[in-house]
Amino acid sequence: MEEPNQLKRAMIDATAGAISGGISRTVTSPLDVIKIRFQVQIEPTTSWGLLRKDRSAPSKYTGMLQATKEIFREEGLRGFWRGNVPALLMVMPYTAIQFTVLHKFKTFAAGSSKTESHINLSPYLSYVSGALAGCAATVGSYPFDLLRTILASQGEPKVYPNMRSAFVDILRTRGFRGLYAGLSPTLIEIIPYAGLQFGTYDTFKRWAMAWNHLRYSKTDSEEGLSSFQLFLCGLAAGTCAKLVCHPLDVVKKRFQIEGLQRHPRYGARVEHRAYRNMFDAMKRILQSEGWAGFYKGIVPSTIKAAPAGAVTFVAYELTSDWLESLFD
């Protein structure tokens, strides 16, 4: 079969990436909202942390179950999808760019645009391709990530009634550069995160294919993997990447909400220019919140990362195969 031309392949990767990203983001939005509420809360996020810091005033959120009940009580079911519109506007171009660039790098490294040829790439090339694709996607979609964080971090009463009001306030208070607040820690985070996610995904796929080959005498090809096996590979890849990179995600969120309005009922806000740079932010978080400050929201983040990675990869693989069959 003749290899698809480059434009056709790019359309397939971009469309499949956008669809898979949109599905994954919508499905896991509740966990993402809870994670963000924890990450932007300066006060301790556990009852043990409150006692350790000797604080008399309770934190807004002190545990995943408590946060879930509180958000549902105050904001209803819709509260768990707060900020989902900018999240979709962010994640759909993000995954579209990511998978398109990833395929380009893998095609260059493998000398073929056929997906089955990419599985034989070395783990090193898989990690590097994933990291570069993640960087390109981050720069292309970052302002929407910023707006998503701001809208998801607020509860009721709202400070920003919609995406437009948040956008205008950012431009008014921070200028155009404000739309890229926190980009540096994001890029530093995304290099190991995307590298680990795609690199470990390819590694787990190779292991699964080898296992299938030994057990069922199947050929070592991507067709030997079931949707459930792809789901498990994505699950493991998403979990590994998130556990390693979560502290940088916390730092990024602090920069994103720095100096912006925050209702008093949700605790102290991050003041304007609270951090000189990423390293200063890490030092200040460590001093005031301890090591636990870097892992605020780790539970919902990990629970979210696993299915998010799994759904994204499975949806991408299935959508890509379907689109390829349409073009044949």
C-alpha positions as CSV (number, residue, x, y, z in Angstrom):
1,M,0.0,0.0,0.0
2,E,1.3,3.4,-0.9
3,E,2.2,5.8,1.9
4,P,-0.3,8.6,2.4
5,N,1.0,12.0,1.3
6,Q,2.2,14.4,3.9
7,L,-0.8,16.7,3.9
8,K,-3.2,13.8,4.2
9,R,-1.2,12.4,7.1
10,A,-1.1,15.7,8.9
11,M,-4.9,16.1,8.6
12,I,-5.4,12.6,10.0
13,D,-3.0,13.3,12.9
14,A,-4.5,16.8,13.7
15,T,-8.1,15.6,13.5
16,A,-7.6,12.5,15.5
17,G,-5.5,14.4,18.1
18,A,-8.2,17.1,18.4
19,I,-11.0,14.6,18.8
20,S,-9.1,12.5,21.3
21,G,-8.1,15.5,23.4
22,G,-11.6,16.9,23.5
23,I,-13.1,13.6,24.6
24,S,-10.4,13.1,27.3
25,R,-10.7,16.6,28.6
26,T,-14.5,16.5,29.0
27,V,-14.5,13.1,30.6
28,T,-11.9,14.0,33.2
29,S,-12.9,17.7,33.8
30,P,-14.3,17.1,37.4
31,L,-10.9,15.7,38.6
32,D,-9.1,18.6,36.9
33,V,-11.3,21.2,38.6
34,I,-10.6,19.6,42.0
35,K,-6.9,19.4,41.3
36,I,-6.7,23.1,40.3
37,R,-8.6,24.2,43.5
38,F,-6.0,22.3,45.6
39,Q,-3.0,23.7,43.6
40,V,-4.0,27.3,43.9
41,Q,-4.9,27.1,47.6
42,I,-2.0,28.5,49.6
43,E,-3.4,27.1,52.9
44,P,-2.8,23.4,53.7
45,T,-5.0,21.0,51.8
46,T,-5.2,18.3,54.5
47,S,-6.4,18.3,58.1
48,W,-3.0,17.0,59.2
49,G,-1.4,20.0,57.4
50,L,-3.7,22.4,59.3
51,L,-2.6,20.9,62.7
52,R,1.1,20.9,61.7
53,K,0.9,24.6,60.7
54,D,-0.9,25.4,63.9
55,R,-3.7,27.4,62.0
56,S,-7.0,28.0,63.7
57,A,-8.8,29.1,60.5
58,P,-9.9,26.1,58.4
59,S,-8.8,25.8,54.7
60,K,-11.5,25.8,52.1
61,Y,-10.6,22.4,50.8
62,T,-9.0,19.7,53.1
63,G,-9.4,16.5,51.1
64,M,-10.7,15.1,47.8
65,L,-14.0,13.8,49.2
66,Q,-14.6,17.0,51.2
67,A,-13.8,19.1,48.1
68,T,-16.1,17.1,45.9
69,K,-19.0,17.6,48.4
70,E,-18.2,21.3,48.8
71,I,-18.1,22.0,45.1
72,F,-21.3,20.1,44.5
73,R,-23.1,21.8,47.4
74,E,-22.1,25.3,46.4
75,E,-21.9,25.1,42.6
76,G,-23.9,22.1,41.6
77,L,-23.0,19.5,39.0
78,R,-22.0,22.3,36.5
79,G,-19.2,23.4,38.9
80,F,-17.2,20.3,38.0
81,W,-17.1,21.5,34.3
82,R,-16.1,25.1,35.2
83,G,-13.6,26.3,32.7
84,N,-14.3,23.4,30.3
85,V,-14.8,25.7,27.3
86,P,-11.3,27.3,27.4
87,A,-10.0,23.8,28.3
88,L,-11.5,22.4,25.1
89,L,-10.2,25.4,23.2
90,M,-6.8,24.7,24.7
91,V,-6.6,20.9,24.5
92,M,-8.0,20.4,21.0
93,P,-5.4,22.5,19.3
94,Y,-2.8,21.2,21.8
95,T,-3.4,17.5,21.0
96,A,-3.8,18.3,17.3
97,I,-0.4,20.0,17.2
98,Q,1.2,17.5,19.5
99,F,0.2,14.4,17.5
100,T,1.0,16.1,14.2
101,V,4.5,17.2,15.3
102,L,5.1,13.8,17.0
103,H,4.3,11.9,13.8
104,K,6.5,14.3,11.8
105,F,9.5,13.6,14.1
106,K,8.9,9.9,14.2
107,T,8.6,9.9,10.4
108,F,11.9,11.7,10.1
109,A,13.6,9.3,12.5
110,A,12.1,6.1,11.1
111,G,12.3,7.2,7.4
112,S,8.7,6.2,6.9
113,S,5.3,7.7,7.6
114,K,3.6,4.4,8.3
115,T,2.6,4.1,12.0
116,E,3.7,0.5,12.3
117,S,7.2,1.5,11.4
118,H,7.4,3.9,14.4
119,I,7.0,1.3,17.0
120,N,10.5,0.0,16.2
121,L,12.1,3.4,17.1
122,S,14.5,3.4,20.1
123,P,13.1,4.5,23.4
124,Y,15.4,7.5,23.3
125,L,13.9,8.7,20.1
126,S,10.4,8.1,21.4
127,Y,11.1,10.3,24.5
128,V,12.8,13.1,22.5
129,S,9.9,13.1,19.9
130,G,7.3,13.3,22.6
131,A,9.2,16.1,24.4
132,L,9.6,18.3,21.3
133,A,5.9,17.7,20.3
134,G,4.8,18.7,23.8
135,C,6.8,22.0,23.6
136,A,5.3,22.9,20.2
137,A,1.8,22.2,21.4
138,T,2.3,24.1,24.7
139,V,3.4,27.3,23.0
140,G,0.6,27.1,20.4
141,S,-2.2,26.7,23.0
142,Y,-0.9,28.3,26.2
143,P,-3.3,31.3,26.5
144,F,-6.3,29.0,26.7
145,D,-4.5,26.9,29.4
146,L,-4.1,30.1,31.4
147,L,-7.8,31.0,31.0
148,R,-8.9,27.5,31.9
149,T,-6.9,27.6,35.1
150,I,-8.3,31.0,36.1
151,L,-11.9,30.0,35.5
152,A,-11.6,26.5,37.1
153,S,-9.9,27.9,40.2
154,Q,-12.8,30.2,41.1
155,G,-16.0,29.0,42.8
156,E,-19.1,30.9,43.7
157,P,-19.6,33.9,43.7
158,K,-17.6,34.1,40.4
159,V,-15.0,36.8,40.0
160,Y,-15.0,36.3,36.3
161,P,-18.4,35.5,34.8
162,N,-17.0,34.2,31.5
163,M,-13.9,33.7,29.5
164,R,-14.1,37.1,27.9
165,S,-14.1,39.0,31.2
166,A,-11.0,37.0,32.4
167,F,-9.2,37.7,29.1
168,V,-9.9,41.5,29.3
169,D,-8.8,41.7,33.0
170,I,-5.6,39.9,32.2
171,L,-4.8,42.2,29.3
172,R,-5.7,45.2,31.5
173,T,-3.6,44.2,34.6
174,R,-0.8,42.3,33.0
175,G,-0.6,43.2,29.3
176,F,-0.2,40.8,26.4
177,R,2.7,39.0,28.2
178,G,0.2,38.1,31.0
179,L,-1.4,35.6,28.6
180,Y,1.9,33.6,28.8
181,A,2.4,33.9,32.6
182,G,3.9,30.7,33.9
183,L,5.1,29.6,30.4
184,S,8.7,28.9,31.6
185,P,7.8,26.4,34.3
186,T,5.3,24.9,31.9
187,L,7.9,24.3,29.2
188,I,10.3,22.9,31.8
189,E,7.5,20.6,33.0
190,I,6.3,19.6,29.6
191,I,9.7,18.4,28.4
192,P,9.9,15.5,30.9
193,Y,6.1,15.1,31.1
194,A,5.5,14.7,27.3
195,G,8.7,12.7,26.9
196,L,7.8,10.3,29.7
197,Q,4.2,10.0,28.5
198,F,4.9,9.2,24.9
199,G,8.2,7.4,25.6
200,T,6.7,5.0,28.2
201,Y,3.5,4.6,26.1
202,D,5.6,3.3,23.2
203,T,7.7,1.2,25.6
204,F,4.5,-0.4,27.2
205,K,3.1,-1.0,23.7
206,R,6.3,-2.9,22.7
207,W,6.1,-5.0,25.8
208,A,2.4,-5.8,25.1
209,M,3.2,-6.7,21.5
210,A,6.0,-9.0,22.6
211,W,3.7,-10.6,25.2
212,N,1.0,-11.1,22.5
213,H,3.6,-12.6,20.1
214,L,4.7,-15.1,22.7
215,R,1.3,-16.0,24.0
216,Y,-0.8,-16.0,20.9
217,S,1.9,-16.4,18.2
218,K,0.8,-13.1,16.6
219,T,3.1,-11.0,14.4
220,D,4.8,-8.1,16.2
221,S,2.5,-5.4,14.8
222,E,0.3,-2.8,16.2
223,E,-2.8,-4.8,15.1
224,G,-1.9,-7.4,17.8
225,L,-3.0,-5.0,20.5
226,S,-6.6,-4.8,21.7
227,S,-8.3,-1.5,22.7
228,F,-8.1,-2.7,26.3
229,Q,-4.3,-3.2,26.1
230,L,-3.9,0.3,24.5
231,F,-6.0,1.6,27.4
232,L,-3.7,0.0,29.9
233,C,-0.6,1.3,28.2
234,G,-2.0,4.8,28.2
235,L,-3.1,4.4,31.8
236,A,0.5,3.5,32.9
237,A,2.1,6.2,30.8
238,G,-0.1,8.9,32.1
239,T,0.4,7.9,35.7
240,C,4.2,7.7,35.4
241,A,4.5,11.1,33.8
242,K,2.2,12.9,36.3
243,L,3.9,11.5,39.4
244,V,7.3,12.8,38.2
245,C,6.1,16.2,37.0
246,H,3.4,17.3,39.4
247,P,5.5,19.8,41.5
248,L,6.2,21.9,38.3
249,D,2.5,21.9,37.5
250,V,1.8,23.4,41.0
251,V,4.4,26.1,40.3
252,K,2.9,26.8,36.9
253,K,-0.6,27.3,38.4
254,R,0.7,29.8,41.0
255,F,2.2,31.9,38.2
256,Q,-1.0,31.7,36.2
257,I,-3.2,33.2,39.0
258,E,-0.5,35.6,40.4
259,G,-2.0,39.0,41.1
260,L,-5.5,38.1,39.8
261,Q,-8.7,38.6,41.8
262,R,-9.8,35.8,44.2
263,H,-12.9,35.7,46.5
264,P,-11.8,35.8,50.2
265,R,-13.9,32.7,51.0
266,Y,-11.3,30.7,49.0
267,G,-8.4,31.8,51.1
268,A,-5.3,34.0,50.4
269,R,-4.5,35.0,46.9
270,V,-1.1,34.9,45.2
271,E,-0.1,38.6,45.2
272,H,1.2,40.4,42.1
273,R,4.9,39.7,41.6
274,A,4.9,37.3,44.5
275,Y,7.7,35.3,42.8
276,R,10.7,36.7,40.9
277,N,11.2,33.5,38.9
278,M,10.5,29.8,38.9
279,F,13.3,29.0,41.3
280,D,12.2,31.7,43.7
281,A,8.6,30.4,43.5
282,M,9.8,26.9,44.4
283,K,11.9,28.3,47.3
284,R,8.9,30.3,48.7
285,I,6.5,27.4,48.4
286,L,9.0,25.2,50.2
287,Q,9.5,27.7,53.0
288,S,5.8,28.5,53.6
289,E,4.1,25.2,52.7
290,G,6.8,22.6,53.1
291,W,7.4,19.7,50.7
292,A,3.6,18.9,50.8
293,G,3.0,22.2,49.0
294,F,4.5,20.8,45.8
295,Y,2.1,17.9,45.9
296,K,-1.1,19.7,46.5
297,G,-3.7,18.1,44.3
298,I,-1.6,15.0,43.6
299,V,-4.4,12.5,44.4
300,P,-7.0,13.9,41.9
301,S,-4.2,14.8,39.5
302,T,-2.9,11.2,39.4
303,I,-6.5,9.7,39.3
304,K,-7.2,12.1,36.4
305,A,-3.9,11.6,34.6
306,A,-4.3,7.8,34.3
307,P,-7.7,7.7,32.6
308,A,-6.9,11.0,30.7
309,G,-3.8,9.4,29.1
310,A,-5.6,6.2,28.5
311,V,-8.7,7.8,26.8
312,T,-6.5,10.2,24.8
313,F,-4.3,7.4,23.3
314,V,-7.2,4.9,22.7
315,A,-9.4,7.6,21.1
316,Y,-6.4,8.8,19.0
317,E,-5.6,5.3,17.8
318,L,-9.2,4.4,17.0
319,T,-10.0,7.8,15.3
320,S,-6.7,7.6,13.3
321,D,-7.5,4.1,12.1
322,W,-11.0,5.2,11.1
323,L,-9.8,8.3,9.2
324,E,-7.2,6.2,7.4
325,S,-9.8,3.8,6.3
326,L,-11.9,6.7,4.9
327,F,-8.9,8.0,2.9
328,D,-8.1,4.6,1.5
